[in-house]
């Protein structure tokens, strides 16, 4: 299976921000996910599908709990992909 990967070099208006769906969030400030670029890179192993899953689950939780923001704590609370089954992020 061939999965799309990203690099930290894709900062700014490149694939990392677009893949995360920043443009579609109502109360989201464009570019704010870049504050978490290293965390996102480490958590997802550079796989776009895992990045998408992590951002989507964190955003859904933020809506449900009323925080309306993707935070480092929120990202760390999510379990995604095979790598998270082996790692302890909490």
Secondary structure as UniProt FT lines:
FT   HELIX           8..10
FT   HELIX           15..19
FT   TURN            20..21
FT   HELIX           22..24
FT   TURN            26..27
FT   TURN            30..31
FT   HELIX           32..36
FT   HELIX           37..44
FT   TURN            45..46
FT   HELIX           48..65
FT   HELIX           72..77
FT   HELIX           81..86
//
